[in-house]
Amino acid sequence: MLDSATRSKIVDELFDVYETRRPLRRLTGTYPGLTIEDSYLVQEEFIRRKVDAGAKVKGYKVGLTSKPMQEMAGSSEPDFSAITDDMFLPEATPIDASRFFRPMIEIEIAFVMKHALKGPGVLPVDVIRATDFVVPAIEIVDFRVMPEAGFGIIDTVADLAACGAVVLGANPRRLDAIDVRRVHGELKLNGKLEVEGEASAVLGNPVTSVAWLANKLGQFGVVFEPGQVVLTGSFVRAIPVKAGDDVLCRFDQGLGDLSMSFT
């Protein structure tokens, strides 16, 4: 593992990216001793500094929820990150593409918690009891650390699990009113269907994704608080976007449409 001073230096460099507009080279290349434990500590300090500056933790995301994505990233399990309130953007509102570095779009199901949930020992049934409702979501994946040869989970975890921003739909559904495993979603870019898929691609059931994260975070004493949002992972491949693009994501089972445009 790296020492705390080196981890803090990496956090400084990540914050500097917003000023310089130049993403970092692969961290595992610059810091050969970097471990997955280091990366989560870097992420933790990054979030802590944002909170100290006035941000609030509004939720969490799960990534790498499919075996092919895990294998590509050199991981045997998903990854995760906290998400602060400044990363949530309103739907159907033009978004300045220049705020991102290499944006890509994913579609997901977001869970909004009604009751506190803390691992270990959380089962899917506990997630169902603790969930208020679910909504459709778009995650804008982004990279403060440049994806390049050798890039893997150690690099992405330090980079907030590659989360750039989140857009939530405003058409909630209760879990007892839908079969969340069978939610079908499609992503259209400038009117053209790019990808479509089913929520069961997320660990077999998005409920399982929430349970996994609650148990993982429970190891660190972290609790899902009422009102917090959990992004359960994409069930389609990420699609690159740029200024001038219009995005429409369509979900069935009453979850409806979710749109955004980049300027």
Helices and strands as residue ranges (DSSP letters): H 4-20, H 27-30, H 36-52, E 57-63, H 67-73, E 79-84, G 85-87, E 88-89, E 94-95, G 97-99, E 104-113, H 124-130, E 131-141, H 153-158, G 160-162, E 163-168, G 175-177, G 180-182, E 184-189, E 192-198, G 199-201, H 206-218, E 229-231, E 239-240, E 246-251, E 256-262
